[in-house]
Amino acid sequence: MLTLSDIDFPDVARLLARYGLTLHRVPDGEAIPGSYWGECEAGLIGSNVYARGDTPVHSLLHEAAHLIVLPPDRRAAVHTDATDSIEEEDAVCVLQALLGDALPDVGRERVLADMDGWGYTFRLGSARAYFEHDSDSAWRWLHERELADAQARTLRLPIAG
């Protein structure tokens, strides 16, 4: 499982800053503020993402993606739980993989593999299969909110979906 301590913290902080988010590194052994699942999972409060060195990168990107898809007024009110629908959750799973492509030494394939290793479940059996063959509704959700094209441009990725 790729963790925050395995990659360059400033790279992740710069990526999140593109979306108006601030990444905070929590000292090892301390509780992560705003963590829904506890343990080493990333946390959210407003436009802030909290993570420790042992936080899985996929978790950090997943939680950040929740904030990225929210309008500013909703983002400001977030504390710990950002999801308001299954559709949003599905779209966030797509977006976290795209965000992985924007980080050196991470990439979409690693994020998807770590999602499987962590225990995400998808109808087709894997995060990669979901992303490649079963995520049409998630892409539509992102496109309807003009997020897919904007994220692809921000991340300098080809527009898919």
N, C-alpha and C positions, 0 to 999 in steps of 0.2 A: 504494500500500500504506500503510495507516494505521499509524503507529508510535507507540511510547510517547511520544516527544517531541511528537507532534501532539495529545495529550490531556492532561488534568490528572492528574498523578501521584497526588496525594492521593485523588482519586476512586477510582482503581484500588486503591490501598493499603487504603482503607476497605472496598471491595467484598470483597477477599480476606480482610481481617480478620474479616468476618462468618463465615468458614468456618475460623477459627483459623490462617490463613496469613499470613506476613509477606512483603511485597514489598521487595526490595532493589534499589536502582538502582546498576548497575555503571557506573563512569566510562567515557566514550567511549574506544574504542581498547583497552580491557582485555578479556581473555578472560572469558566468562560462565561462572561456576562451575555445574557440573551440567548443562551444555547437551549434549543427546544429539547434535544435528546440528552443533553448533559455530556459527561465524560469528556472526550476530546472533540466533539462536534462543534463546528463554527457557530457563532451567535450573532444576533441582529438586534440593534436598537437604533431606530431612526435610519440615518444614512451611514451608520457605523457597522462594520463587520469585525468581529472579534475572533481571534484564533491563537492557538499555542503552536509550538514547534511540532507537537504530535498530532495536530489537526490534519486529517486527510485533505489533500488538495481538492478532491472531488467535492467534499463537504463544503469547503470554503467557497468554491465556485458555484455550487448549488444555492447556497444561502445568498450569495451576492447576486445571483441571477434573479432571485425572488425580488430583491430591491430594485434591480434594473428594470423589471417589467412593470413596476408600480408607478402610477402618476405621483408627482411630488407631494400632494396633500396626503395621500395614503401612506407613502413612504415615511413621512415624518411621524406618523402615528404607530409605526411598527415597533413592537417589543416582543421578541422571541418567536412569534408565529406569524408568518407573512402570507400564508396560502389562504385564498378564499374560494378555490374551486379545483376540481380535478383537471380541468382544462389548463388552468394556470400551472399546476404541478407538472403536467405533461410538457408544456412549453418550456418550463424551467429546465427540465431534463435535457431538452435539445440545446438550449442556450448554454448550459454548463459545459457541454461537449465542445461547442464553438469557442467558448472562452478558453478552454484548454489549448486550442490551436494557437491562441495569441501569446502563450507563455513558452519561452525557451525551455527545452528539456521536459515538456509536459506533453502537449498534443492531445487531440481528440481520442486516439486509440487508447492511450493510457488512462484517460478519464473514464472512458466506457468500460475498460477492463476492471478498473478499481470500483466502479459502480457495481459490477457483477460480484466482485470479491467481497464487497461490503454487504451485499444481500438485497440490492434493488431487484424487483421482480417485474418482468414484462411478459406480455402475452406470447411473444415469439421466442421467449427463453433467454434473451440476453439484451443488454443495453445497446450493443451494436446493431443487432437485428431490429430493435425498435427504431433506432435512429435512421437506419438505412431503408427499412421496409414498412414501418407501421406508424410513422410520426406525421402523416399528412395533416391530421387535425391540429397537431401542435404547431406545425408551420403555418396553417391557416390562422390560428389564434395570434401568432406573432405578426403575420402579414396584416391582419385586420387592425392591429394596434400600431401598424407601421414600425414595428420593432425589428422584424427580420431583416429588411433592407437596411435599416439604420445600423443595426448591429454588424451586419456583414461589411458595410462601408467603414464603420469605426474599427473593426478588427482587420480590415483589408482582406476579407474572405470573399470567395465567389458566392453569389446569392443562389441558394438552393430552395427546394420545396416547391 
